[in-house]
Amino acid sequence: MTERAVVKAVEVVVWLRTLIHERTLLTGMRLPSERVISEQLQTSRVTTREALKMLETQGLIYRSNRRGWFVTPPRINYDPGRAMFFMEYVAEQGFKPFSHQISKKRVLADTALASLLSIEEGDSLVELKRVRGADNRPVYVETILLPERRLPGIYDHDLAHSVTTVLKEEYNKPCMNVELEVISSSLDKDAAEVLQAPVGYTSVEIHRVSRDAQGALVEYDVEHWRHDALKLKVEFNIRS
């Protein structure tokens, strides 16, 4: 009696990738369960789970906690060199953006924050946490720190949608210089819960330091993006 060949994870990957590329599985569509895939391909659930994680690493599918696996929507193009707000550039790309404030509170600068933000240890900071997304899918969480000594009364403003607008219109402090640092990271428990992802899920971590015309820091922002939601795209002119 001929033994049936063992289906390997890479074969499951090819099968699912084909379904996605041929649009049998459409963007945002939920994949069959691990059990259904395993039974259809006559392989083990361990093998199926390995294949799903491989596709997740490639950004073709993503996990949503307690809901299953889904085909990844198109990534959001993010050009840090363009002076556009999240709500604007996401809508420009055909998505429906949203922004929700998670929390707002005062914190005191410890030694590390004081050094990072060039303020005095013990100075008051407004800490704002927000989640932002597209088409009902949360894509990043951010923590913003604002120095109250430089921005008196900032806590009382509506900061849920655009801190930049408040700085410009209420304080006459447009962000004239922005420094960005982009690193690979992972989601902690709180961020993972907000983004409906597993703890430790790969993320793109963006640190943004914004300064006014006098060079004083007015905003420090840390964003944690789902790695499957973001595409960094930079355009620039080369002058001879």
N, C-alpha and C positions, 0 to 999 in steps of 0.2 A: 504494500500500500504506500503510495507516494505521500510524503509529508508536505503539508501546506507551508509555503515560504513565510517566514516571520516578517510582518510589516514593520519597517523601521520608522523612527520619528521623522527622518528626512522625507520619506514617502508621504507621510501624513501632511507634512509642510507643503509639499508639491501639490497635493490634492486640494488642500484648502486655498493655497495661493491661486491655483487655477480657477477655482470657484469665484474668487474675488476679482481676478483679472477679467474673467468672462462675464462678470456682473450677475452671476447667479446669486451671489451674496452681495448686496448693495451696501453703500456707505451708511453706517449707523444701524445696520441690521444685526440682530442677535444671532450668534452662531448656534448650531445644534449643541446640546449638552455633551460633556465628555463621554457620558455613557452611550449616547446615540452615535457619536463619531466612532467610538471604539467598536461598537457592534456592527456598524456599517462597513468598516474596514477590517473587521475581525482582528483587532489588535488589543493590547492591554490599555487600561486607563493610564497607567504609568507612562507608556509610550505616547499616548495622546496628549497628556499633560506636558510632556517634554516638548512636543511639537508646538503646542500652543505658546509655550514660553519662548520658543525660538521665533515664532511669528511676532510675538509681543516685542521682543528685542529689536526686530526689524521695523517695528512701528506700523505693521499692517493691521493688527488687532489690539484691543485694549480690554482690560478687566474693569468692571464696575462692581464694587462690593455688593454682595448679596443679589446681584442681578445677572451675572454671567459674563460671557465674552462677546465683544461687538467689533464690527468692521470699523476701523478708524476713519473718521471724517478727514477731509483735506486739512493740511496743517495751516496754521495762521502765519502768514509772512510778516516778520517783524524786522523793520529797518531802524536801528537805533539812531541813525543819522537824520531821520525825518522828524521834524517838529510836529508830530501829530499825536492826539490822545488815543488811548486804547479804543474807546467807543467809536472814534472816527475811522481809524484804519481797519478795524474789524468789519464795520459796516461797509466800507469801501470794497472789501473783498467778497461781499455777498452774504456774510454771516449776520445773525441777529445777536448783538452783544448785550451783556448784562453786567452789572456791578452791584455787589451787596456789601454793606459794612458788617463786619463780624463783631468788632469791639472798638471802643475808644476809651483810653484811660491815660492818666498821668503816671510817669515812672521817673525815678531819679537816676541820673547818669552815674554809673560806677566808674572805676578807674579806666577800664578798657574803652567804654563808650566815650568818656570825656576826652581821652586821647584821640580816638577815631574821629570825633566830631569837632575837635578843637574848642571845647567848652570846659567849664569848671566841673570838677567832681561834685556831685550833689545837685547840679542844675536840673531843673524840671524839664522833662520832655513829654510831648504828646505822642503816645503810641497808638497808631491806627492800624487795624487789621482789616483787609478786604479780600473778597473772593471775586474773581472775574471769569467770564466765560462767553461762549458762543453757542447759539442754537440749543440753549438749555443744558449745555455740557460745561461744567466748571473746568477751566484750563490752568489757572494759576492762583495762588494765594500770595499776598504780599503783606509785609510789615513796614510801615512808614514811621520814621521818627522825626519830630519837628521840635526845634529848640524854642521854648517859650520866652526865654530872655530876649531873643532876636525877633520873635513874632508874638508880642503881647496880645492876649485875647484869642489866639488861634484855636484854643480848645472849644470856644463857643461857636465857631463857624461850622457850617455843613460841609463836611469833608468826604462824604460818601462817594461822590462821583469824580471830582477833579480838584486835587490839592493845588495843582499848577495854576488853575484859574483863580483860586482864592489868593495865592501868593502874588499873582500879577495884579488883580483888580483891587484887592483890599489892602495890600501892603506895598504895592509898587515895587515888588521884588521878583521880576521875571527871572527864570533860570537862564543865566547867560553862559554858564559853563557846566557841562555834564560829563562826569567820568563813569565809565562802565567797566565792570569786571564780570566775566562769564565763566562759570566753572560747572563741571559735572557733579551732581550731588544725589541725594536720595531723600524721600519724604519721611518725616517723623510721624508719630501717631496722629497728632492734631492735624497736620497738613494733609495726610493721607485720608483722614476721615472727611475733610471738607471736599477734597478732590475725588472722593469715591474710588480710591485706589488702595492697594495693599501697602502696609507699612514697609518701608525700604524700597518702594518703587522708584525707578530711576527718574531724576528730575534735572532740569536745567536751572541753575541758580544764577540769578542776575543781581549784582549789587550796583546801585546807582547813587552817586554823590552829586547833588545839584547845588551850585553856588550862584550868588547874585552878582551884580556888576562890580561890587567891591571885593569879590572873592570870598565872601563869608558863606559858610555852609548854611543852607536854609531847609534842606530836605535830604534825608538818608532813607533809601528804599531797598528792601531785599525781596525779590520775587522768586517763588518756587513754581516753575512750570512743569506740567506733565511733559515728559520728553517726546511723546507722540503727538503733541499739539502744536509744537513750535518749529518754525523754520527761520533761522536768522539769515537775513538778506540785506547786504550792504551795497549801495551804489555810490560811486564816486568818480570824479573826473580827474584824469591824469594830465597834468600840465607839463609841457616840455620846458 
